[in-house]
Amino acid sequence: MRCPLVLLLLLLFSSSAFAVPALLVERLNHDFGEIVQGAETTHTYRFQNAGDQVLEISRLRSSCGCTAAFLTTRRLAPGVIGELQLTFNSRGFRGAVQKTVTFETNDPDHSTVTFSLRGKVKAELFLQPQRINWGTVKRGTPLAAEIEIVNDSLQTITLQAPEVTSSGIEADLFPLVIAPGKRAKLNVSAEFPADKKRLAGYIVINTDFPNLTQLKVPVSARLSHK
């Protein structure tokens, strides 16, 4: 009687020793195509525990605060299907984008899994260029620049007069009303504040465009030591 009992115990021990969770993912990447700046896009990724032990998910991390992640569960029994929902907010983005979300599991073959969400964001109201950086300049060098505000939407957009966050920056904007397909010009000049070797601030322009209610222009320069 001992041999069958020992054999049964060995089989039970062997089966439990090799019992592991196994993550099976339907798809890791999703291309959402093109969306308008300011819009949100959501995609749901499906995965299953194809193993014979509970699959545990931990340390859910997003590459950007613009991408929200929601898990239906963090513990999946064998055979159970779970979902990861990602929502990307395109406000402030333009052109090609790629965002990722990563989580860790107790599957020995897939301890870390990364899901990717990519596509293009079409800006309908944007700055050209997006920032002003005069770099390192000598004292007395004139600091002046021009930025265009492009209305690529189908509606007329009204801009508010520009506000600055640094006393050394001045900005003038014309016109304040931009028809579809037209542009406004932002003329910027600056001086280094007294006893300061660094100029830094923002030009803020509020708009009535619902997809982008505020434009911000970073402005910077450094004073040469020579």
C-alpha positions as CSV (number, residue, x, y, z in Angstrom):
1,M,0.0,0.0,0.0
2,R,2.9,2.3,0.6
3,C,4.0,2.5,-3.1
4,P,0.7,3.8,-4.5
5,L,0.4,6.3,-1.6
6,V,4.0,7.6,-2.1
7,L,3.3,7.8,-5.9
8,L,0.1,9.7,-5.3
9,L,1.9,12.2,-2.9
10,L,4.6,12.6,-5.5
11,L,2.1,13.4,-8.2
12,L,0.3,15.9,-6.0
13,F,3.5,17.6,-5.0
14,S,4.7,17.7,-8.6
15,S,1.5,19.2,-9.9
16,S,1.4,21.9,-7.2
17,A,5.1,22.7,-7.7
18,F,4.6,23.4,-11.4
19,A,1.2,25.2,-11.0
20,V,1.7,28.9,-12.0
21,P,-0.4,31.8,-13.2
22,A,0.0,32.5,-17.0
23,L,-0.9,35.9,-18.4
24,L,-2.4,35.8,-21.9
25,V,-2.9,39.2,-23.6
26,E,-5.2,39.8,-26.5
27,R,-3.2,42.8,-27.8
28,L,-0.5,45.0,-26.3
29,N,-0.7,47.9,-28.8
30,H,-3.5,50.1,-30.1
31,D,-3.4,52.9,-32.7
32,F,-6.3,55.3,-32.2
33,G,-5.7,57.1,-35.5
34,E,-6.2,60.9,-35.5
35,I,-8.1,62.9,-33.0
36,V,-8.6,66.7,-32.5
37,Q,-6.5,68.4,-29.9
38,G,-8.5,68.5,-26.6
39,A,-10.5,65.4,-27.3
40,E,-10.2,62.2,-25.3
41,T,-9.9,58.6,-26.6
42,T,-10.4,55.4,-24.7
43,H,-9.4,51.8,-25.5
44,T,-9.9,48.6,-23.5
45,Y,-7.2,45.9,-23.5
46,R,-8.3,42.3,-22.6
47,F,-6.2,39.6,-21.0
48,Q,-6.8,36.2,-19.3
49,N,-5.2,34.1,-16.7
50,A,-4.4,31.0,-18.7
51,G,-2.6,29.3,-15.8
52,D,-3.7,27.2,-12.9
53,Q,-2.9,29.6,-10.0
54,V,-4.3,33.1,-9.2
55,L,-2.8,35.8,-11.3
56,E,-1.9,38.9,-9.2
57,I,-1.4,42.4,-10.7
58,S,0.5,45.2,-9.0
59,R,2.4,48.5,-9.5
60,L,0.2,50.0,-12.2
61,R,2.1,52.9,-13.7
62,S,1.3,55.4,-16.5
63,S,4.0,57.2,-18.5
64,C,2.0,60.4,-18.4
65,G,-0.6,62.1,-16.2
66,C,-2.6,62.6,-19.4
67,T,-3.3,58.9,-19.6
68,A,-5.7,57.4,-17.0
69,A,-5.7,53.7,-16.4
70,F,-8.5,51.5,-14.8
71,L,-8.2,47.8,-14.0
72,T,-11.3,45.7,-13.6
73,T,-9.5,43.5,-11.0
74,R,-6.0,42.9,-9.7
75,R,-6.6,39.2,-8.9
76,L,-7.6,36.8,-11.6
77,A,-8.5,33.2,-10.8
78,P,-7.6,30.6,-13.5
79,G,-9.5,31.1,-16.7
80,V,-10.9,34.6,-15.7
81,I,-10.7,37.5,-18.1
82,G,-9.6,41.0,-17.0
83,E,-9.7,44.4,-18.7
84,L,-7.4,47.4,-18.6
85,Q,-9.1,50.6,-19.8
86,L,-6.8,53.5,-20.9
87,T,-8.1,57.0,-21.5
88,F,-5.8,59.6,-23.2
89,N,-6.5,63.3,-22.9
90,S,-5.0,65.1,-25.8
91,R,-5.2,68.6,-24.4
92,G,-1.9,70.3,-25.0
93,F,-0.5,67.7,-27.4
94,R,0.1,68.0,-31.1
95,G,1.4,65.6,-33.8
96,A,2.4,62.0,-33.2
97,V,2.0,60.7,-29.6
98,Q,2.7,57.4,-27.8
99,K,1.7,56.7,-24.2
100,T,2.3,53.6,-22.2
101,V,0.9,51.9,-19.1
102,T,2.9,49.2,-17.3
103,F,1.9,46.7,-14.6
104,E,3.7,43.9,-12.8
105,T,2.4,40.3,-12.3
106,N,3.4,37.1,-10.5
107,D,3.5,35.3,-13.8
108,P,7.2,34.2,-13.9
109,D,7.3,34.6,-17.7
110,H,5.6,38.0,-17.8
111,S,6.6,39.8,-14.7
112,T,6.3,43.2,-16.4
113,V,3.8,44.0,-19.1
114,T,3.6,47.3,-21.1
115,F,0.5,48.4,-23.1
116,S,0.9,51.1,-25.7
117,L,-1.6,53.7,-27.0
118,R,-0.5,55.8,-30.0
119,G,-1.8,58.0,-32.7
120,K,-1.9,61.6,-34.0
121,V,-3.3,64.7,-32.5
122,K,-4.5,67.4,-34.9
123,A,-4.1,70.9,-33.4
124,E,-6.7,73.4,-34.5
125,L,-5.3,76.3,-32.6
126,F,-1.5,76.4,-32.1
127,L,1.6,78.4,-31.7
128,Q,4.4,78.6,-34.3
129,P,7.0,78.3,-32.8
130,Q,5.8,77.0,-29.5
131,R,8.4,78.7,-27.3
132,I,11.0,81.5,-27.2
133,N,14.5,80.7,-26.0
134,W,17.1,83.3,-26.8
135,G,19.8,81.0,-25.3
136,T,22.9,82.7,-23.7
137,V,23.3,86.4,-24.7
138,K,25.5,89.3,-23.9
139,R,24.2,92.1,-21.8
140,G,22.7,94.8,-24.0
141,T,21.6,92.4,-26.7
142,P,18.1,93.2,-28.0
143,L,15.7,90.4,-27.1
144,A,12.8,90.3,-29.5
145,A,10.8,87.6,-31.2
146,E,7.6,87.0,-33.1
147,I,5.2,84.1,-32.7
148,E,2.2,83.3,-34.9
149,I,-1.1,81.9,-33.5
150,V,-2.7,79.7,-36.1
151,N,-6.4,79.1,-36.3
152,D,-6.8,75.8,-38.2
153,S,-10.4,75.2,-37.0
154,L,-13.7,75.9,-38.7
155,Q,-14.8,78.6,-36.2
156,T,-13.8,82.2,-35.4
157,I,-11.7,82.3,-32.2
158,T,-11.4,85.3,-29.9
159,L,-8.2,85.8,-27.9
160,Q,-7.7,87.8,-24.7
161,A,-4.9,90.3,-24.3
162,P,-1.7,88.5,-23.3
163,E,-0.6,88.3,-19.7
164,V,3.0,87.8,-18.6
165,T,4.4,86.1,-15.5
166,S,7.7,88.0,-15.4
167,S,8.2,91.8,-15.2
168,G,11.0,91.6,-17.7
169,I,8.7,90.4,-20.5
170,E,6.4,92.4,-22.7
171,A,3.9,91.1,-25.3
172,D,1.6,92.6,-27.9
173,L,-1.0,90.6,-29.8
174,F,-2.9,91.5,-33.0
175,P,-5.6,90.8,-34.0
176,L,-7.6,89.4,-31.1
177,V,-10.2,87.8,-33.3
178,I,-8.9,85.1,-35.7
179,A,-11.1,83.8,-38.5
180,P,-10.8,80.2,-39.7
181,G,-7.6,79.7,-41.6
182,K,-6.1,83.0,-40.4
183,R,-3.3,83.9,-38.0
184,A,-2.5,86.4,-35.3
185,K,0.9,87.8,-34.5
186,L,2.4,87.9,-31.0
187,N,5.4,90.3,-30.7
188,V,7.6,89.7,-27.7
189,S,10.4,91.8,-26.2
190,A,12.3,91.3,-23.0
191,E,15.0,92.7,-20.7
192,F,16.9,91.0,-17.9
193,P,15.6,92.1,-14.5
194,A,18.1,94.1,-12.5
195,D,20.8,92.0,-10.9
196,K,19.5,88.8,-12.6
197,K,21.4,86.6,-14.9
198,R,18.4,84.5,-16.0
199,L,15.2,85.5,-17.6
200,A,12.3,83.1,-17.4
201,G,8.5,83.3,-17.5
202,Y,5.4,82.7,-19.5
203,I,3.1,84.6,-21.8
204,V,-0.5,83.4,-21.1
205,I,-3.3,84.0,-23.6
206,N,-6.9,82.9,-22.8
207,T,-9.2,81.9,-25.6
208,D,-12.9,81.1,-26.2
209,F,-12.0,78.0,-28.1
210,P,-13.4,75.0,-26.1
211,N,-10.7,72.5,-27.2
212,L,-7.9,74.8,-26.0
213,T,-8.9,77.6,-23.6
214,Q,-5.4,78.8,-22.8
215,L,-2.2,79.2,-24.7
216,K,1.1,79.4,-22.8
217,V,4.4,80.5,-24.3
218,P,7.6,79.7,-22.3
219,V,10.2,82.5,-22.6
220,S,13.8,82.1,-21.4
221,A,17.3,83.5,-21.8
222,R,20.6,83.5,-19.9
223,L,23.1,86.3,-19.5
224,S,26.6,85.5,-20.7
225,H,29.5,85.6,-18.1
226,K,31.8,87.2,-20.7
